[in-house]
Amino acid sequence: MKSFFYFSGLIAIMALIASCTNSSAKLNEKDALAMHIDSTIKPSDDFFMYANGKWFKENPIPASEQSNGLWQMIQDTINNQVLSICKTSAAITDAPKGSDKQKIGDFYYSGMDSVQLNKNGIDDAKPYLAMIDDIKDLNGLVKVAADLRYIAGSALFSLYVSQDDRFSNKNAVMISQGGISLYDRNYYFDTDDRAIMIRKKFVEHMADMYKIAGYDEAKAKQAAESTMKIETALAKSSRKMEDTRDPLKNYTKLSFKKLTETAPNFNWALFTKNIGLEKVDSVIIGQPEFVSSLNGYLKSFSINDWKNYLKFHLFSNLSEYMDDKTYQENFNFFSKTLGGVEEPKPRWKRVVEQTNHSMGELIGQVYVKEYLPKGTKDKLLEIGNAIRDVYAERIKALDWMSPETKDKALIKLNGIVMKVGNPDKWKDMSIVQIDRGSYLKNVVSASQWRYKYMIAKYGKPVDRTEWGMQPQTYNAYYNPSNNEICVPGCNILVPGYEHVLADDALLYSIIGGSTFGHEITHGFDDQGAKYDKEGNLNNWWTKSDSVKFFTKTKLIVAQFNEYVAVDKLHINGSSTQGENIADLAGVSMGFEAFKKTKQFTNNEIIAGMKPDQRYFLAYGLGWMINTRPEALANQVKSDVHSPAKFRVNGPLSDIPEFYTAFNIKQGDAMWRADSLRVKIW
């Protein structure tokens, strides 16, 4: 995953994309890098705070957010653009039924109608509650659990259709652990004060949600306690986050008959039929022990306990689309207690974000026409190919990889598909029914379409042209099964350059290193390296190469285990190693590509900074994110990405050119002994 960058209006975008060359243009009077530097901090002590500290002091975290920085600024810009699309669409009261504008406008309107939402209360959810109340036995539980997949997400476990990791041209039915509300199993067992407090607050929150659903005080308390017991049992049977990373160890293929024998208390034939899967011959289970344990829990907990469990998950997933009271209760726990956010976002922002999520495929088409200038794809491909060329040079020069593996690595590298800008074809949302009557029903309608779209892939060839993001999404990904990188068009943007083109130091650091370099590395990190050029799970490394590679990765695991993110919580070096490897390789590849530009070879000084200094400061700018302690604790416990500060200080402390650029000496906080510095690619 990469970071996102603030821009200031369409003029900035047009100026950036219009040119196909990265000139050494003079910057504005206030340089985007220089103006954020905190001169009270030495770069050798804490480079992250040196690069960004002044901005953090001048821009405290808003009460409605869990963090502030470039991600938040760019999200605000996107929200304003999508808001314009929503308002324009909503103003067209006579838009043809079923048209993109009608669906976007009516979806937005229904979410903004707070008077009607508060008048309805939880009425729109009552039919689903009644469906749960009608459960009489395990078959009834199975049927309703299947129906809820289309309404309010997954309970009990996760089931989806996706590429078979061993046969990437085929779509397979996947089953993995799930069914818990807190973000990771650790929350249910950790003994630190924060975890104990969260568990206590969680049970109180569940009781309050049950009361909103109509339970009296005693029944609500009992239901909360029984649901906590179920979730704790499911968490106990779940693998730790670091143990879910290895695709080989999380791949067990069973015949459908064997699945039914493994968990006979769950009527799999009824379940798959109800979610629209016909003639399932086999399934791929990520964690078989979880399914076996669930089989026992279905009998050890009563039907009434399971009904309460389903009700809470239903309410929790739909709370944002009902009245203010229900929304506020959900916010108080998941955003305030877990994330430290002080107050909700304004309604317009919440509704815009949900409209973009539910109607993103339709909004994306408008966005490309109105906000994404021509030339985006060409510019992104130019930078991406420059990084790929550097990667090829690095692979050829590796001293730890055998010639045999190098040949295969280069074939895989050359075969990477780069999906950039926007998709050539869009998903068909014509069957989605949207009106101005019910916000919740509109959200459910979009969710039903999304789940049906995914389920319908079973039995069909894999569509390798499909995108997993929209062009207005500020993110990027690497898909090992397709051996592809996806970089939506808006990732070209760089902060602080409203009227001039950003210099190469920024472009090659932010777009080259943090995006393309990072994502390409995911094809060769500790897990991506297990997928061959066709995207199949196939160990193409020699045994000797694997041993040498994992010896090097142990160094980066140990390095990040040292870092304390908040309180006494250390980063989990094992679970974050894939992202840490990608960060290190990405910033290194970006710098190598930058060294070939005129700005670097001419040693051009901008705002008093040498090219190498600007490059590394731009990398710091790319992760300019200030996060609340509560959210940091949550991230450490449940995310495979290290907090922003350590995504900067960590990899930079391994790069010799950074030491030279900022005169890092032995004894400085940023200094690491040569024997401890990580170099993989």
C-alpha positions in Angstrom: 0.0 0.0 0.0 1.2 3.5 -0.7 0.4 7.0 0.5 -1.7 9.7 -0.9 -1.0 13.3 -1.9 -2.7 16.6 -1.6 -3.4 18.7 -4.6 -5.2 22.1 -4.9 -7.6 22.1 -7.7 -7.9 21.0 -11.3 -5.3 23.6 -12.4 -2.6 21.7 -10.5 -3.6 18.4 -12.1 -3.6 19.9 -15.6 -0.2 21.4 -15.0 1.2 18.2 -13.8 -0.1 15.9 -16.5 0.3 18.3 -19.5 4.1 17.8 -19.6 5.6 14.4 -20.4 9.0 15.4 -19.0 10.0 16.2 -15.4 11.8 19.5 -15.8 13.8 21.1 -13.1 11.2 23.9 -12.8 11.6 26.5 -10.1 9.3 26.0 -7.2 6.9 28.4 -5.6 8.3 30.8 -3.0 7.2 28.4 -0.3 8.8 25.1 -1.1 6.6 22.1 -0.3 9.5 20.3 1.4 11.2 23.1 3.2 8.1 24.6 4.7 7.4 21.4 6.7 10.8 21.0 8.2 11.1 21.2 12.0 14.5 22.8 12.5 14.4 22.1 16.2 14.9 18.4 15.4 18.0 16.9 13.9 17.5 14.7 10.9 20.0 12.3 12.5 17.7 12.0 15.6 14.3 11.5 14.0 14.1 12.1 10.3 10.3 11.6 10.2 9.7 14.5 12.7 12.5 16.6 11.1 10.8 16.3 7.7 7.2 16.8 8.9 7.2 18.2 12.5 6.4 21.8 11.6 3.4 20.8 9.6 2.2 18.6 12.5 2.5 21.5 14.9 0.5 23.8 12.6 -2.2 21.2 11.7 -3.6 19.3 14.8 -5.7 16.3 14.2 -9.4 17.3 13.6 -11.8 16.1 16.3 -13.6 14.0 13.7 -10.5 12.2 12.4 -8.2 9.6 13.8 -5.2 11.0 11.9 -4.2 14.0 9.9 -1.7 14.5 7.1 -1.4 14.0 3.4 -3.9 11.1 3.4 -6.5 13.2 5.1 -5.9 16.2 2.9 -6.2 14.2 -0.3 -9.3 12.4 1.0 -10.8 15.8 1.7 -10.1 16.8 -1.9 -11.6 13.6 -3.3 -14.6 14.1 -1.0 -15.2 17.6 -2.4 -14.9 16.3 -5.9 -17.3 13.4 -5.3 -19.6 15.8 -3.4 -19.8 17.9 -6.5 -20.7 14.9 -8.6 -23.3 13.9 -6.0 -24.9 17.3 -5.7 -25.0 17.8 -9.5 -26.7 14.4 -9.8 -29.1 14.9 -7.0 -30.2 18.2 -8.5 -31.5 16.4 -11.6 -34.9 15.4 -10.4 -36.0 14.1 -13.8 -33.0 11.9 -14.5 -33.9 8.8 -16.5 -34.6 5.9 -14.1 -31.7 3.5 -14.0 -29.2 6.1 -15.3 -25.9 6.7 -13.6 -26.9 10.2 -12.5 -30.2 9.0 -11.1 -28.5 6.3 -9.0 -25.8 8.5 -7.7 -28.1 11.4 -7.0 -30.8 9.3 -5.3 -28.3 7.4 -3.2 -26.7 10.7 -1.9 -30.1 12.3 -1.3 -31.3 9.3 0.8 -28.3 9.5 3.0 -28.6 13.3 3.5 -32.3 13.1 4.4 -31.6 13.1 8.2 -35.2 14.0 9.1 -36.5 10.8 7.4 -33.7 8.7 8.8 -34.4 9.7 12.3 -38.1 9.3 11.8 -37.6 5.8 10.5 -35.3 4.9 13.4 -34.4 1.2 13.1 -37.6 0.3 11.1 -35.7 -0.5 7.9 -33.7 -3.2 9.8 -36.7 -4.8 11.4 -37.5 -7.2 8.6 -34.0 -8.6 9.0 -34.3 -8.8 12.7 -37.6 -10.7 12.2 -35.8 -13.1 9.9 -33.3 -13.9 12.6 -36.1 -14.3 15.2 -37.7 -17.0 13.0 -34.7 -19.2 13.3 -35.7 -22.5 15.0 -32.8 -24.8 14.5 -29.3 -25.1 12.9 -30.7 -25.3 9.4 -32.5 -22.1 10.0 -29.3 -20.5 11.4 -27.4 -21.6 8.2 -30.1 -20.3 5.9 -30.2 -16.9 7.6 -26.4 -16.7 7.8 -26.3 -17.1 4.1 -29.0 -14.5 3.5 -27.2 -12.0 5.7 -24.1 -12.2 3.4 -26.1 -10.1 0.9 -27.4 -7.7 3.5 -24.8 -7.0 6.1 -21.5 -8.8 5.4 -20.1 -12.0 6.7 -20.8 -13.6 10.1 -19.4 -16.9 11.4 -16.6 -17.0 8.8 -15.5 -15.5 5.5 -16.6 -17.1 2.2 -15.8 -15.6 -1.2 -15.0 -16.5 -4.8 -11.5 -15.7 -6.0 -8.6 -17.0 -8.0 -7.2 -20.3 -7.0 -3.7 -19.6 -5.8 -2.4 -22.8 -7.4 -4.3 -22.5 -10.6 -4.7 -18.8 -11.2 -6.8 -19.2 -14.4 -9.6 -20.7 -12.3 -12.0 -19.1 -9.8 -12.5 -21.1 -6.6 -14.6 -21.0 -3.5 -12.5 -19.7 -0.5 -13.3 -20.1 3.2 -11.3 -18.4 5.9 -11.6 -17.6 9.6 -13.7 -14.6 10.7 -16.8 -13.9 12.7 -15.2 -11.6 15.3 -16.0 -7.9 15.7 -12.7 -6.6 17.1 -10.0 -6.2 14.5 -7.8 -9.0 15.6 -7.8 -12.0 17.9 -5.3 -10.3 20.2 -7.9 -8.0 21.5 -9.7 -11.0 23.1 -6.6 -12.2 25.0 -4.0 -9.5 25.6 -3.6 -8.6 29.2 -2.4 -5.0 28.9 -4.6 -2.2 30.3 -5.8 -1.0 26.9 -6.9 -4.5 25.8 -8.8 -5.1 29.1 -10.5 -1.7 28.8 -11.5 -2.4 25.2 -13.1 -5.8 26.1 -15.1 -4.2 28.9 -16.3 -1.3 26.7 -17.1 -3.8 23.9 -19.5 -5.8 26.1 -21.1 -2.5 27.3 -21.5 -1.4 23.7 -23.1 -4.7 22.6 -25.6 -4.4 25.5 -26.5 -0.8 24.4 -27.0 -2.0 20.8 -29.3 -4.8 22.0 -31.3 -2.2 23.9 -31.7 -0.2 20.7 -32.9 -3.3 19.0 -35.7 -3.6 21.7 -34.1 -5.8 24.5 -34.8 -4.9 28.1 -31.8 -4.3 30.4 -31.4 -7.8 31.7 -31.9 -9.5 28.3 -29.4 -7.0 26.7 -26.7 -7.8 29.3 -27.2 -11.5 28.9 -27.1 -11.3 25.1 -23.9 -9.2 25.2 -22.2 -11.7 27.5 -23.1 -14.7 25.4 -22.0 -13.0 22.2 -18.7 -12.1 23.8 -18.3 -15.8 24.7 -19.0 -16.8 21.1 -16.5 -14.2 19.7 -13.9 -15.2 22.2 -14.2 -18.8 21.1 -14.0 -17.9 17.5 -10.9 -15.7 18.2 -9.3 -18.6 20.2 -9.7 -20.8 17.1 -8.2 -18.2 14.8 -4.6 -18.0 13.6 -2.5 -15.1 14.7 -2.1 -12.4 12.1 1.5 -13.3 11.3 0.5 -16.9 10.8 -2.1 -16.0 8.1 0.6 -14.4 5.8 2.0 -17.6 4.2 -0.1 -18.5 1.2 1.2 -22.1 1.2 0.4 -22.7 4.9 -3.0 -21.1 4.4 -4.1 -23.3 1.4 -6.0 -26.5 2.0 -8.1 -27.8 -0.8 -11.0 -30.1 0.1 -13.7 -31.8 -1.9 -17.2 -30.5 -1.1 -17.9 -34.0 0.4 -14.9 -33.8 2.6 -15.9 -30.3 3.8 -19.3 -31.6 4.9 -17.6 -34.5 6.7 -15.2 -32.0 8.4 -18.0 -29.8 9.7 -21.2 -31.9 9.6 -23.1 -29.6 12.0 -23.2 -26.9 9.3 -25.4 -27.6 6.3 -23.0 -26.6 3.6 -25.3 -27.6 0.8 -28.1 -25.4 2.1 -25.6 -22.5 2.7 -24.0 -22.6 -0.8 -27.4 -22.9 -2.4 -28.8 -19.8 -0.6 -25.8 -17.7 -1.5 -26.2 -18.6 -5.2 -23.4 -21.2 -5.6 -24.4 -24.2 -7.6 -22.5 -27.5 -8.0 -19.6 -26.6 -5.8 -17.1 -29.5 -6.2 -14.3 -28.3 -4.0 -13.4 -25.5 -1.6 -10.1 -23.9 -0.5 -9.9 -23.4 3.3 -7.3 -21.1 4.7 -7.5 -22.4 8.3 -9.1 -25.8 8.6 -8.8 -25.9 12.3 -11.1 -22.8 12.5 -13.8 -24.7 10.5 -13.5 -27.7 12.7 -13.8 -25.6 15.9 -16.8 -23.8 14.5 -18.5 -27.1 13.9 -18.3 -27.8 17.6 -19.4 -24.3 18.6 -22.6 -24.7 16.7 -23.7 -27.2 19.2 -22.0 -25.9 22.4 -23.7 -22.6 22.1 -27.5 -22.5 22.0 -29.6 -21.4 19.0 -30.7 -18.4 21.1 -27.1 -17.4 21.6 -26.4 -17.6 17.9 -29.5 -15.6 17.1 -28.2 -12.8 19.4 -24.8 -13.0 17.8 -26.3 -12.6 14.3 -28.4 -9.6 15.5 -25.4 -7.8 16.8 -23.5 -8.3 13.6 -26.5 -7.2 11.6 -26.9 -4.0 13.7 -23.2 -3.3 13.8 -22.9 -3.4 10.0 -26.0 -1.4 9.3 -25.8 1.2 12.1 -24.3 3.9 9.9 -27.4 3.9 7.7 -30.1 4.3 10.3 -31.0 7.0 12.8 -28.5 9.2 14.7 -28.9 7.3 17.9 -27.9 4.0 16.4 -25.0 5.6 14.4 -23.7 7.4 17.5 -23.6 4.2 19.6 -21.6 2.4 17.0 -19.3 5.5 16.6 -18.7 5.7 20.3 -17.1 2.3 20.5 -15.5 1.6 17.1 -14.3 5.2 16.3 -14.0 6.8 19.8 -12.9 3.9 22.0 -10.8 2.0 19.4 -9.6 5.0 17.3 -9.6 7.9 19.7 -11.8 10.0 17.4 -13.6 12.7 19.4 -16.6 13.4 17.2 -18.3 12.1 14.1 -17.6 13.4 10.6 -20.2 15.8 9.2 -23.1 13.9 7.6 -22.2 15.1 4.1 -18.7 13.6 4.4 -20.0 10.3 5.7 -22.6 10.1 3.0 -20.2 11.1 0.2 -17.7 8.5 1.3 -20.5 5.8 1.4 -21.8 6.9 -2.0 -18.3 6.7 -3.4 -17.9 3.2 -1.9 -21.3 1.8 -3.0 -21.6 3.6 -6.3 -17.8 3.9 -7.0 -18.0 2.2 -10.4 -20.5 4.8 -11.6 -18.8 7.7 -9.9 -15.5 6.6 -11.4 -16.8 7.0 -15.0 -17.9 10.6 -14.2 -14.6 11.3 -12.4 -12.5 10.2 -15.4 -14.4 12.6 -17.7 -14.5 15.6 -15.3 -11.4 15.4 -13.1 -8.8 13.1 -14.7 -7.0 14.7 -17.6 -5.7 12.9 -20.6 -2.1 11.7 -20.5 -2.3 10.1 -17.1 -1.7 6.6 -18.2 1.3 7.5 -20.3 2.9 9.4 -17.4 2.4 6.6 -14.9 3.7 4.0 -17.4 6.8 6.1 -18.0 7.6 6.2 -14.3 6.6 2.5 -13.7 8.8 1.3 -16.5 11.8 3.3 -15.3 11.5 1.6 -11.9 11.1 -1.8 -13.5 14.3 -1.2 -15.5 16.2 -0.4 -12.2 14.7 -3.6 -10.6 16.1 -5.7 -13.5 19.5 -4.2 -13.0 19.4 -4.9 -9.3 18.3 -8.5 -9.9 21.2 -9.1 -12.3 23.7 -7.8 -9.8 22.5 -9.7 -6.7 25.2 -11.6 -5.0 22.9 -14.0 -3.1 20.6 -15.2 -6.0 21.6 -18.0 -8.3 21.7 -17.5 -12.1 18.8 -20.0 -12.4 16.6 -18.1 -10.1 17.7 -14.7 -11.6 16.4 -15.9 -15.0 13.0 -16.7 -13.6 12.9 -13.5 -11.6 13.6 -11.4 -14.7 10.9 -13.3 -16.6 8.4 -12.6 -13.8 9.5 -9.0 -13.6 9.1 -8.4 -17.4 5.7 -10.1 -17.2 4.2 -7.8 -14.6 1.1 -6.1 -16.0 0.7 -2.5 -15.2 -2.9 -1.3 -14.9 -2.7 2.4 -14.6 -5.1 5.4 -14.9 -8.5 3.9 -15.3 -10.0 0.6 -16.6 -10.9 0.2 -20.2 -14.2 -1.4 -19.3 -16.5 -0.8 -16.3 -18.5 -3.2 -14.2 -22.2 -3.4 -15.1 -24.3 -2.0 -12.3 -27.5 -1.7 -14.3 -29.5 -4.2 -12.1 -28.9 -2.1 -9.0 -32.1 -0.5 -7.8 -31.7 2.9 -6.1 -34.3 5.5 -5.1 -34.8 8.3 -2.6 -36.9 6.3 -0.1 -34.4 4.4 2.1 -30.7 5.0 2.7 -30.3 1.6 4.3 -32.1 -0.2 1.5 -29.9 1.6 -1.1 -26.7 0.5 0.7 -28.1 -3.1 0.9 -29.0 -3.0 -2.8 -25.4 -2.1 -3.7 -24.0 -4.7 -1.3 -26.2 -7.4 -2.9 -25.0 -6.5 -6.3 -21.4 -6.6 -5.2 -21.7 -10.0 -3.6 -23.7 -11.5 -6.5 -21.1 -10.1 -8.9 -18.4 -11.9 -6.9 -20.3 -15.2 -6.5 -21.1 -15.3 -10.3 -17.4 -15.7 -11.0 -17.5 -19.3 -9.8 -17.2 -21.7 -12.8 -16.1 -18.9 -15.1 -12.6 -18.1 -16.5 -10.7 -15.5 -14.6 -11.0 -12.0 -16.1 -7.5 -10.7 -15.9 -8.6 -7.3 -17.1 -10.8 -6.6 -14.1 -9.7 -3.8 -11.7 -10.0 -4.0 -8.0 -10.0 -0.2 -7.5 -11.6 2.9 -9.1 -9.6 5.7 -10.7 -10.6 8.1 -7.8 -9.0 5.7 -5.3 -5.8 7.0 -3.8 -4.0 3.7 -3.3 -2.3 1.0 -5.3 -1.9 -2.8 -5.1 0.0 -5.8 -6.4 -2.1 -8.9 -7.1 0.3 -12.0 -7.1 -2.3 -14.2 -8.8 -2.3 -11.9 -11.8 1.2 -10.7 -11.5 -0.1 -7.2 -11.9 0.2 -3.7 -10.4 -2.8 -1.4 -10.3 -2.2 2.3 -9.9 -5.3 4.4 -10.2 -4.9 7.7 -12.1 -5.1 10.1 -9.3 -1.9 8.7 -7.7 0.0 11.0 -10.1 -0.7 14.0 -7.8 2.0 15.6 -5.7 1.3 18.2 -2.9 2.3 21.8 -3.0 2.6 22.4 -6.7 -0.4 24.4 -7.7 1.1 26.1 -10.8 4.4 24.4 -11.6 5.5 20.8 -12.2 7.1 19.0 -9.3 10.8 18.3 -9.7 12.0 14.7 -10.3 13.2 14.3 -6.7 9.5 14.3 -5.6 8.1 12.3 -8.5 10.7 9.6 -8.3 10.4 9.3 -4.6 6.6 9.4 -4.2 5.4 7.9 -7.4 8.5 5.9 -8.3 9.6 4.6 -4.9 6.5 4.6 -2.7 4.2 3.4 -5.4 5.8 1.4 -8.3 8.9 0.3 -6.4 6.9 -0.7 -3.4 4.3 -2.6 -5.4 6.8 -4.4 -7.7 8.6 -5.6 -4.6 5.4 -7.4 -3.4 6.0 -9.8 -6.3 9.4 -10.7 -4.8 8.8 -10.3 -1.0 8.7 -13.2 1.4 5.2 -14.2 0.1 5.1 -12.8 -3.4 8.2 -14.8 -4.2 6.1 -17.9 -3.9 4.1 -17.1 -6.9 5.5 -17.7 -10.4 5.2 -15.6 -13.5 1.7 -17.0 -14.2 0.5 -16.1 -10.7 0.4 -19.7 -9.4 1.7 -20.8 -6.0 4.9 -22.5 -7.2 8.2 -22.2 -5.4 10.5 -21.2 -8.2 13.5 -20.5 -6.0 16.3 -22.9 -5.5 16.7 -24.1 -1.9 19.9 -22.2 -1.5 18.3 -19.0 -2.7 15.4 -19.4 -0.3 17.7 -19.9 2.7 19.8 -16.8 1.8 16.6 -14.7 1.2 15.0 -15.7 4.5 18.3 -15.0 6.3 18.1 -11.5 5.1 14.4 -11.1 6.0 15.2 -12.1 9.5 17.2 -8.9 9.8 14.2 -6.7 8.9 11.9 -8.6 11.2 14.4 -8.0 14.1 14.8 -4.4 13.1 11.1 -3.6 13.3 10.6 -5.7 16.4 12.7 -3.1 18.1 10.4 -0.1 17.4 7.9 1.0 20.0 4.9 2.6 18.3 2.8 3.7 21.3 2.8 3.0 25.1 4.9 -0.2 25.4 3.5 -1.8 22.2 6.3 -3.0 19.8 5.7 -3.3 16.1 5.2 -7.0 15.0 8.2 -7.5 12.7 6.9 -10.8 11.5 3.4 -9.7 10.4 4.7 -6.4 8.9 7.8 -7.8 7.1 6.2 -7.9 3.6 5.3 -4.2 3.7 8.6 -3.3 5.4 10.5 -5.2 2.6 8.5 -3.4 0.0 9.1 0.0 1.6 12.9 -0.5 1.8 13.2 -1.8 -1.8 10.8 0.8 -3.1 12.6 3.8 -1.7 15.9 2.3 -2.8 14.7 1.6 -6.4 13.2 5.0 -6.7 16.5 6.6 -5.7 18.5 4.5 -8.2 16.1 5.6 -11.0 16.3 9.2 -9.8 20.1 9.1 -10.1 19.6 8.9 -13.9 17.7 12.1 -14.2 19.2 15.5 -15.2 18.3 17.0 -11.8 20.6 14.5 -10.1 23.4 14.3 -12.6 23.5 18.2 -12.8 23.4 18.3 -8.9 20.7 20.9 -9.1 20.1 22.8 -5.9 16.4 23.6 -5.1 15.4 25.6 -2.0 18.9 25.1 -0.7 18.7 21.3 -0.9 20.8 18.9 -2.9 19.0 16.3 -5.1 19.6 13.5 -2.7 18.3 15.5 0.3 15.2 16.4 -1.7 14.6 12.8 -2.6 14.6 11.6 1.0 12.7 14.5 2.3 10.0 13.8 -0.4 9.9 10.2 0.9 9.2 11.7 4.4 6.5 13.9 2.9 4.9 10.9 1.4 4.3 9.5 4.9 3.4 12.8 6.6 0.7 11.3 8.8 0.0 12.1 12.5 -2.1 9.4 14.2 -3.9 9.3 17.5 -2.4 6.9 20.1 -5.6 4.8 20.2 -5.5 4.3 16.5 -1.8 3.6 16.6 -2.4 0.9 19.2 -5.1 -0.6 17.0 -2.8 -0.5 13.9 0.0 -2.3 15.7 -2.4 -5.1 16.9 -4.3 -5.6 13.6 -2.4 -4.2 10.6 0.3 -5.6 8.4 1.6 -2.1 7.8 3.9 -0.3 10.2 2.9 3.1 11.5 4.0 6.0 9.2 6.9 7.2 11.3 8.6 3.8 11.0 7.9 3.4 7.3 10.2 6.4 7.0 12.8 6.0 9.7 13.0 2.2 9.3 14.0 1.8 5.6 16.0 5.1 5.5 18.2 3.9 8.3 19.2 0.9 6.0 20.2 3.1 3.0 23.9 4.3 2.8 22.9 7.2 0.5 20.7 8.6 3.2 23.6 8.6 5.6 25.6 10.6 3.2 22.8 13.0 2.4 22.2 14.0 6.0 25.6 13.2 7.6 24.4 10.4 9.8 27.2 9.4 12.2 27.7 6.6 14.7 26.0 7.4 17.9 23.0 9.1 16.1 19.6 7.7 16.7 19.1 7.1 13.0 22.4 5.2 12.7 22.6 1.4 12.4 25.7 -0.6 12.3 26.7 -2.0 8.9 26.1 -5.5 10.1 22.5 -4.7 11.0 21.5 -2.8 7.9 19.1 -4.6 5.7 19.8 -4.9 2.0 17.7 -7.5 0.1 17.2 -6.1 -3.4 
